[in-house]
Amino acid sequence: MNKNDSFYKVYSPKLDLSRMKDLFETRNNPEIQKALIKADQDYLHWEDLRHKSWIPKKFFPKLEAFWSIVRLNRYINSISTPILDEAGNLFNMNIKGYSEFLHIVDKEMAGNYMGISHFSENNKMEFVKRNLIEESIASSQLEGANTSRAVAKKMLLEGRIPVNTSEQMILNNHKAMTFIEQEAYKRELSLDLIFELHRILTQKTLSEDKQGAFRSTYDENGEKLKIIPWSDTVTYITPDIEFVKKELPRLIKFANDELNHETVFIHPLLKGIMLHFWIGLLHPFEDGNGRLARILFYWYMLKHEYWAFKYISLSEKIKKSPKQYAMAYIYSEQEQNDLTYFIHYNIEKIKLAKKEFQEYIQKKMDENKVIAQLHQKNHELNERQIQLLLSFSMKKETRINLHAYQASYNVEKGTAIHDLKILLEKEFLTKIKTGRNTFYYPTDKINNLFK
């Protein structure tokens, strides 16, 4: 490492193995059992656990004793995973507390998801397109894309050419997500597919010789590649590329469900999260590893027919707590290879994304009631046109062009031209030509339409 860099090392008291006897004795102590359950509800690390007031008083002031019991309890309830670190140690995970949520995932996030079956195909396509945009923007911003969501969304919808590297990252991510959603989810994972996805993600942001090509073990200064999620603080040093090349075939077998005979059954959601972590751990490319890891999560979920993940953006939720995301990696890597920290973080974000999408669905149902009422008033407008006007009235959009209308409502160019022409004739829209582009803006007449 450069002498100016510091390595972030989490502090954790040394495990006291003599506490194993105490752990078995706690089974007859309701207070300690309750505290152990609380410790695992949020899968707390020592850095957070030591501040909790509900730790049984018998452990004050020597809280390290309680931490040893927590860790031993987690260890005896854990299972091994196929994921290895460079030293040859397996990662383990404790999934005991996730059965109820995994049941909800099976019941509500596969097949017809949370009641959207009664929505029109146009609505469903709108949900998918919305998520592709949100996920592409957020995942790129997590990796340093310095562009606002509003500007990036407008670029994608209007089909504008990116003007800088940040916008190019977002466009690339959108292309890769679209590729997953439309085609790649049907394919088995292979090294060729990984390289193909990486080339899409890094087009025009990495030199061509580095697109879809393994990184070197050392950089131009003869140092291993370092992960620095915040200023001047190294949190991870990437493994030798030969280790990466040896492990990627195992990752691919795992992703294609060909390692099932070597381990206990692992729920598909957990496997998707594990792939996310595994790519980050191996870090096979010079850049784009985080975006690739999150995209492979989506690939795995869609391949296993968890269609709800077409509608929810995990990165959009991660972006709101990037330090916690980095710490989930760090705790898993530094705390005895306990992958549960990373699994727990992702599950909490999936719960949040699921809840917010359900709220969004309710809003869409309310909007559809408005659309139905307007149909009854016989404004001689179709559902797409009313949705656009409603979007303008709610200030969701400030303008639209032909490309954005086609993309938003999944219609051919001729249909889009006809829809917008009618709205112009009825004076709900006005148009202004800017360069080669024509933009349509709302008029005040829209305000009276929704009273």
C-alpha positions as CSV (number, residue, x, y, z in Angstrom):
1,M,0.0,0.0,0.0
2,N,1.0,3.6,-0.5
3,K,2.4,5.0,2.7
4,N,-0.4,7.7,2.6
5,D,-3.1,5.1,2.6
6,S,-4.6,3.6,5.8
7,F,-6.3,0.2,6.0
8,Y,-9.7,0.1,7.7
9,K,-9.7,-2.7,10.3
10,V,-12.8,-3.3,12.4
11,Y,-12.1,-3.9,16.0
12,S,-13.6,-7.0,17.6
13,P,-12.6,-8.5,21.0
14,K,-10.8,-11.8,20.8
15,L,-13.1,-14.8,20.8
16,D,-13.0,-16.6,24.2
17,L,-13.6,-20.3,23.5
18,S,-14.0,-21.0,27.2
19,R,-17.4,-19.4,26.9
20,M,-18.8,-22.4,25.1
21,K,-19.8,-23.9,28.4
22,D,-21.5,-20.6,29.3
23,L,-23.4,-20.6,26.0
24,F,-25.0,-24.0,26.7
25,E,-25.9,-22.8,30.2
26,T,-27.8,-19.8,28.7
27,R,-30.4,-22.1,27.2
28,N,-32.0,-22.1,30.7
29,N,-31.7,-18.4,31.0
30,P,-34.6,-16.5,29.3
31,E,-33.0,-13.1,29.7
32,I,-29.8,-14.1,27.9
33,Q,-31.7,-16.0,25.2
34,K,-33.8,-12.9,24.6
35,A,-30.7,-10.8,24.3
36,L,-29.1,-13.3,21.8
37,I,-32.2,-13.1,19.6
38,K,-32.1,-9.3,19.7
39,A,-28.4,-9.4,18.7
40,D,-29.3,-11.3,15.6
41,Q,-32.4,-9.5,14.6
42,D,-30.3,-6.7,13.1
43,Y,-27.2,-9.0,13.0
44,L,-25.2,-6.5,15.1
45,H,-21.4,-6.3,15.0
46,W,-19.5,-5.6,18.2
47,E,-19.1,-1.9,17.1
48,D,-22.9,-1.5,17.5
49,L,-23.7,-4.3,20.0
50,R,-21.6,-2.9,22.8
51,H,-23.7,0.2,23.0
52,K,-27.0,-1.6,23.6
53,S,-28.7,-1.2,27.0
54,W,-30.6,-4.5,26.8
55,I,-27.4,-6.6,27.3
56,P,-28.0,-8.6,30.5
57,K,-26.6,-6.8,33.5
58,K,-24.5,-9.8,34.5
59,F,-22.1,-9.0,31.6
60,F,-21.4,-5.4,32.8
61,P,-18.7,-4.1,32.6
62,K,-17.1,-7.0,30.8
63,L,-19.3,-7.0,27.6
64,E,-16.6,-9.0,25.7
65,A,-18.0,-12.1,27.5
66,F,-21.4,-11.5,26.0
67,W,-19.9,-10.9,22.5
68,S,-18.1,-14.3,22.8
69,I,-21.4,-16.0,23.5
70,V,-23.0,-14.2,20.6
71,R,-20.3,-15.3,18.2
72,L,-20.3,-18.8,19.4
73,N,-24.0,-19.0,19.1
74,R,-23.8,-17.8,15.6
75,Y,-21.1,-20.2,14.7
76,I,-22.9,-23.4,15.9
77,N,-26.0,-22.3,13.9
78,S,-24.1,-21.5,10.7
79,I,-23.5,-23.5,7.6
80,S,-20.6,-23.4,5.2
81,T,-20.9,-21.8,1.7
82,P,-18.8,-22.6,-1.4
83,I,-17.2,-19.2,-1.3
84,L,-13.4,-19.2,-0.5
85,D,-11.1,-16.3,0.5
86,E,-7.6,-16.2,-1.0
87,A,-6.2,-18.0,2.1
88,G,-8.5,-21.0,1.4
89,N,-11.0,-20.4,4.2
90,L,-14.7,-20.9,3.5
91,F,-17.3,-18.2,4.2
92,N,-20.2,-19.3,6.4
93,M,-23.6,-17.9,7.0
94,N,-26.3,-18.1,9.6
95,I,-29.7,-18.1,7.9
96,K,-31.8,-19.3,10.8
97,G,-33.7,-16.0,11.2
98,Y,-34.8,-15.6,7.6
99,S,-37.3,-18.5,7.1
100,E,-40.4,-16.3,7.4
101,F,-39.2,-13.7,4.9
102,L,-38.0,-16.3,2.4
103,H,-41.5,-17.8,2.6
104,I,-42.9,-14.4,1.8
105,V,-40.5,-14.1,-1.2
106,D,-41.7,-17.4,-2.5
107,K,-45.4,-16.5,-2.0
108,E,-45.3,-12.8,-3.2
109,M,-42.3,-12.2,-5.4
110,A,-42.6,-15.1,-7.8
111,G,-45.4,-15.5,-10.4
112,N,-48.1,-12.7,-10.1
113,Y,-46.5,-10.3,-7.8
114,M,-48.5,-8.5,-5.0
115,G,-51.7,-8.1,-7.0
116,I,-50.3,-6.5,-10.2
117,S,-52.1,-9.2,-12.4
118,H,-55.1,-6.9,-12.8
119,F,-53.0,-4.1,-14.2
120,S,-52.9,-3.6,-18.0
121,E,-49.8,-4.9,-19.9
122,N,-49.0,-1.2,-20.6
123,N,-48.9,-0.6,-16.8
124,K,-46.7,-3.6,-16.3
125,M,-44.3,-2.5,-19.0
126,E,-44.2,1.0,-17.4
127,F,-43.3,-0.6,-14.0
128,V,-40.4,-2.5,-15.7
129,K,-39.1,0.5,-17.6
130,R,-39.3,2.6,-14.4
131,N,-37.2,0.0,-12.5
132,L,-34.6,-0.3,-15.4
133,I,-34.1,3.4,-15.2
134,E,-33.9,3.7,-11.4
135,E,-31.6,0.7,-11.1
136,S,-29.3,1.9,-13.9
137,I,-28.9,5.3,-12.4
138,A,-28.5,4.3,-8.7
139,S,-26.1,1.4,-9.5
140,S,-23.9,3.8,-11.5
141,Q,-24.0,6.5,-8.8
142,L,-22.8,4.0,-6.3
143,E,-19.7,3.5,-8.4
144,G,-19.1,7.3,-8.8
145,A,-21.3,8.5,-11.6
146,N,-21.7,12.2,-10.7
147,T,-25.0,13.0,-12.4
148,S,-28.4,13.9,-10.9
149,R,-31.2,11.4,-11.1
150,A,-33.4,13.9,-12.9
151,V,-30.8,14.7,-15.6
152,A,-30.0,11.0,-16.1
153,K,-33.6,10.0,-16.3
154,K,-34.3,12.6,-18.9
155,M,-31.2,11.5,-20.9
156,L,-32.5,7.8,-21.0
157,L,-36.1,8.7,-21.8
158,E,-35.3,11.2,-24.4
159,G,-32.6,9.1,-26.1
160,R,-30.0,11.9,-25.7
161,I,-26.3,11.0,-26.3
162,P,-24.2,11.0,-23.1
163,V,-22.1,14.1,-22.7
164,N,-19.6,12.7,-20.1
165,T,-18.3,9.5,-18.5
166,S,-20.9,9.5,-15.7
167,E,-23.8,9.6,-18.2
168,Q,-22.1,7.0,-20.3
169,M,-21.9,4.7,-17.2
170,I,-25.6,5.1,-16.7
171,L,-26.5,4.4,-20.3
172,N,-24.2,1.3,-20.3
173,N,-25.9,0.1,-17.1
174,H,-29.3,0.6,-18.7
175,K,-28.3,-1.4,-21.7
176,A,-27.0,-4.2,-19.5
177,M,-30.1,-4.3,-17.4
178,T,-32.3,-4.3,-20.5
179,F,-30.2,-7.2,-21.9
180,I,-30.8,-9.1,-18.7
181,E,-34.5,-8.4,-18.6
182,Q,-35.2,-9.2,-22.3
183,E,-32.7,-12.0,-23.1
184,A,-29.8,-12.9,-20.9
185,Y,-32.0,-14.3,-18.0
186,K,-32.7,-17.2,-20.3
187,R,-29.1,-18.1,-20.6
188,E,-26.8,-20.2,-18.4
189,L,-24.0,-18.2,-16.8
190,S,-20.6,-18.6,-18.6
191,L,-17.3,-16.8,-18.7
192,D,-18.4,-15.5,-22.1
193,L,-21.6,-14.0,-20.7
194,I,-19.7,-12.4,-17.8
195,F,-17.3,-10.8,-20.3
196,E,-20.2,-9.8,-22.6
197,L,-21.9,-8.0,-19.6
198,H,-18.6,-6.3,-18.6
199,R,-18.1,-5.0,-22.2
200,I,-21.6,-3.5,-22.2
201,L,-21.0,-2.0,-18.7
202,T,-17.7,-0.4,-19.6
203,Q,-18.1,0.7,-23.2
204,K,-16.5,4.1,-23.7
205,T,-15.6,4.3,-20.0
206,L,-12.6,1.8,-20.1
207,S,-10.1,1.4,-22.9
208,E,-11.2,-1.4,-25.3
209,D,-8.4,-3.7,-24.2
210,K,-9.7,-3.7,-20.7
211,Q,-13.4,-4.3,-21.6
212,G,-14.3,-7.9,-20.9
213,A,-10.7,-8.7,-19.9
214,F,-9.3,-9.8,-16.6
215,R,-7.4,-7.2,-14.6
216,S,-3.8,-7.6,-13.6
217,T,-2.8,-8.6,-10.1
218,Y,-0.7,-5.4,-9.8
219,D,-1.2,-1.8,-10.9
220,E,1.4,0.3,-12.7
221,N,3.0,1.1,-9.3
222,G,3.5,-2.6,-8.6
223,E,0.8,-2.7,-6.0
224,K,-2.3,-4.8,-5.7
225,L,-5.6,-3.1,-6.6
226,K,-7.2,-1.5,-3.5
227,I,-10.8,-0.8,-2.7
228,I,-11.3,2.6,-1.3
229,P,-15.0,3.4,-0.7
230,W,-14.2,6.6,1.2
231,S,-11.3,9.0,1.1
232,D,-7.8,7.6,1.7
233,T,-9.2,4.5,3.5
234,V,-8.4,1.1,2.0
235,T,-11.0,-1.5,3.0
236,Y,-10.0,-4.4,0.7
237,I,-6.9,-5.6,-1.3
238,T,-7.9,-7.7,-4.3
239,P,-6.6,-11.2,-4.6
240,D,-4.1,-12.5,-7.2
241,I,-5.7,-12.8,-10.6
242,E,-4.7,-16.5,-10.8
243,F,-6.9,-17.1,-7.7
244,V,-9.7,-15.3,-9.5
245,K,-9.3,-17.4,-12.6
246,K,-9.4,-20.6,-10.5
247,E,-12.5,-19.5,-8.5
248,L,-14.7,-18.1,-11.3
249,P,-15.5,-21.5,-12.8
250,R,-16.8,-22.5,-9.3
251,L,-18.8,-19.4,-9.1
252,I,-20.3,-20.1,-12.6
253,K,-21.2,-23.7,-11.5
254,F,-22.8,-22.3,-8.4
255,A,-24.8,-19.8,-10.5
256,N,-26.0,-22.6,-12.8
257,D,-27.0,-24.7,-9.8
258,E,-24.4,-27.3,-10.5
259,L,-22.9,-27.3,-7.0
260,N,-26.0,-28.3,-5.2
261,H,-24.7,-31.7,-4.5
262,E,-21.8,-30.2,-2.6
263,T,-23.8,-28.2,-0.2
264,V,-27.2,-28.0,1.6
265,F,-30.1,-26.4,-0.1
266,I,-29.7,-22.7,-0.3
267,H,-32.8,-20.5,-1.2
268,P,-32.5,-18.7,-4.6
269,L,-32.7,-15.3,-3.0
270,L,-29.7,-16.1,-0.8
271,K,-27.8,-17.5,-3.8
272,G,-28.5,-14.3,-5.7
273,I,-27.0,-12.3,-2.8
274,M,-24.1,-14.7,-2.5
275,L,-23.3,-14.1,-6.3
276,H,-23.4,-10.4,-5.6
277,F,-20.9,-10.8,-2.8
278,W,-18.7,-13.3,-4.6
279,I,-18.1,-11.1,-7.7
280,G,-17.2,-8.2,-5.3
281,L,-14.8,-10.5,-3.4
282,L,-13.0,-11.7,-6.6
283,H,-13.0,-8.3,-8.3
284,P,-12.1,-9.8,-11.7
285,F,-12.0,-6.5,-13.6
286,E,-10.2,-3.2,-13.3
287,D,-13.6,-1.4,-13.1
288,G,-17.3,-2.2,-13.2
289,N,-17.2,-5.0,-10.6
290,G,-19.9,-3.5,-8.4
291,R,-22.3,-2.9,-11.3
292,L,-21.6,-6.4,-12.6
293,A,-22.3,-7.9,-9.2
294,R,-25.6,-6.2,-8.8
295,I,-26.6,-7.1,-12.4
296,L,-25.8,-10.8,-11.8
297,F,-28.1,-10.7,-8.8
298,Y,-30.9,-9.6,-11.1
299,W,-30.0,-12.2,-13.7
300,Y,-30.2,-15.0,-11.1
301,M,-33.5,-13.9,-9.7
302,L,-35.2,-13.6,-13.1
303,K,-33.7,-16.9,-14.2
304,H,-35.4,-18.5,-11.2
305,E,-38.7,-16.7,-12.1
306,Y,-38.8,-14.3,-9.2
307,W,-40.4,-11.8,-11.5
308,A,-40.9,-9.2,-8.8
309,F,-37.3,-8.2,-9.2
310,K,-38.2,-6.8,-12.6
311,Y,-40.1,-4.1,-10.7
312,I,-37.9,-3.2,-7.7
313,S,-34.5,-1.4,-7.6
314,L,-32.1,-2.8,-5.0
315,S,-29.3,-0.3,-5.9
316,E,-31.7,2.6,-5.3
317,K,-32.1,1.5,-1.7
318,I,-28.4,0.7,-1.3
319,K,-27.5,4.2,-2.6
320,K,-29.2,5.7,0.5
321,S,-26.8,3.9,2.8
322,P,-23.5,3.5,0.9
323,K,-21.4,3.4,4.1
324,Q,-23.5,0.6,5.5
325,Y,-23.2,-1.3,2.2
326,A,-19.4,-1.0,2.4
327,M,-19.5,-2.1,6.0
328,A,-21.6,-5.2,5.2
329,Y,-18.7,-6.3,2.9
330,I,-16.1,-5.3,5.5
331,Y,-17.7,-7.1,8.4
332,S,-18.2,-10.3,6.3
333,E,-14.6,-10.2,5.2
334,Q,-13.0,-9.3,8.5
335,E,-15.3,-11.0,11.1
336,Q,-14.4,-14.7,10.7
337,N,-15.7,-14.9,7.1
338,D,-19.3,-14.4,8.4
339,L,-21.3,-13.7,5.2
340,T,-24.5,-13.1,7.2
341,Y,-23.6,-9.4,7.6
342,F,-23.8,-9.0,3.8
343,I,-26.9,-11.2,3.5
344,H,-28.7,-9.3,6.3
345,Y,-28.0,-5.9,4.8
346,N,-29.3,-7.0,1.4
347,I,-32.4,-8.6,2.8
348,E,-33.3,-5.4,4.7
349,K,-32.9,-3.4,1.5
350,I,-35.1,-5.9,-0.4
351,K,-37.8,-5.6,2.3
352,L,-37.7,-1.8,1.9
353,A,-37.8,-1.9,-1.9
354,K,-40.7,-4.4,-1.8
355,K,-42.6,-2.1,0.7
356,E,-42.1,1.0,-1.4
357,F,-43.2,-0.7,-4.6
358,Q,-46.4,-1.8,-2.9
359,E,-47.0,1.8,-2.0
360,Y,-46.2,2.8,-5.6
361,I,-48.8,0.2,-6.8
362,Q,-51.4,1.8,-4.6
363,K,-50.7,5.2,-6.1
364,K,-51.0,3.7,-9.6
365,M,-54.4,2.2,-8.6
366,D,-55.5,5.7,-7.5
367,E,-54.3,7.1,-10.8
368,N,-56.1,4.4,-12.8
369,K,-59.3,5.4,-11.0
370,V,-58.8,9.0,-12.2
371,I,-58.2,7.7,-15.7
372,A,-61.4,5.6,-15.6
373,Q,-63.4,8.7,-14.5
374,L,-62.0,10.8,-17.3
375,H,-63.0,8.0,-19.8
376,Q,-66.5,8.3,-18.4
377,K,-66.4,12.0,-19.0
378,N,-65.7,11.2,-22.7
379,H,-62.7,13.4,-23.4
380,E,-62.0,11.1,-26.3
381,L,-58.5,10.4,-25.1
382,N,-56.9,7.0,-24.7
383,E,-55.3,5.6,-21.5
384,R,-51.7,6.6,-22.6
385,Q,-52.7,10.2,-23.3
386,I,-54.5,10.5,-20.0
387,Q,-51.6,9.0,-18.1
388,L,-49.3,11.6,-19.7
389,L,-51.5,14.5,-18.8
390,L,-51.9,13.1,-15.3
391,S,-48.1,12.9,-15.0
392,F,-47.8,16.5,-16.1
393,S,-50.5,17.6,-13.7
394,M,-48.7,15.9,-10.8
395,K,-45.4,17.6,-11.9
396,K,-43.8,14.1,-12.5
397,E,-42.6,15.4,-15.9
398,T,-41.9,18.9,-17.2
399,R,-41.6,17.9,-20.9
400,I,-41.5,14.9,-23.2
401,N,-40.3,14.2,-26.7
402,L,-41.3,11.5,-29.2
403,H,-38.6,9.0,-28.0
404,A,-39.5,9.4,-24.4
405,Y,-43.2,8.9,-25.2
406,Q,-42.4,5.7,-27.1
407,A,-40.2,4.4,-24.3
408,S,-42.7,5.3,-21.5
409,Y,-45.8,3.8,-23.1
410,N,-44.2,1.1,-25.2
411,V,-45.7,2.2,-28.6
412,E,-44.5,2.4,-32.1
413,K,-43.4,5.8,-33.6
414,G,-46.5,6.2,-35.7
415,T,-48.8,5.7,-32.6
416,A,-46.8,8.1,-30.5
417,I,-47.0,10.8,-33.3
418,H,-50.7,10.3,-33.5
419,D,-51.3,10.5,-29.7
420,L,-49.2,13.7,-29.3
421,K,-50.9,15.3,-32.4
422,I,-54.3,14.8,-30.8
423,L,-53.1,16.4,-27.5
424,L,-51.8,19.3,-29.5
425,E,-55.1,19.8,-31.3
426,K,-57.0,19.7,-28.1
427,E,-54.5,22.3,-26.7
428,F,-53.4,20.2,-23.8
429,L,-49.8,20.4,-25.1
430,T,-47.7,22.9,-26.9
431,K,-44.5,22.1,-28.7
432,I,-41.1,23.8,-29.1
433,K,-38.4,22.7,-31.5
434,T,-34.8,22.6,-30.0
435,G,-32.2,21.6,-32.5
436,R,-33.2,18.3,-34.1
437,N,-35.6,17.6,-31.2
438,T,-39.2,18.6,-30.6
439,F,-40.3,18.8,-27.0
440,Y,-43.9,18.8,-25.9
441,Y,-44.9,20.9,-22.8
442,P,-48.1,21.0,-20.8
443,T,-50.6,23.9,-21.1
444,D,-52.7,25.4,-18.3
445,K,-55.7,23.5,-19.7
446,I,-54.4,20.4,-18.0
447,N,-55.1,21.9,-14.6
448,N,-58.8,22.1,-15.3
449,L,-58.9,18.5,-16.6
450,F,-58.2,16.9,-13.2
451,K,-60.4,19.1,-11.0
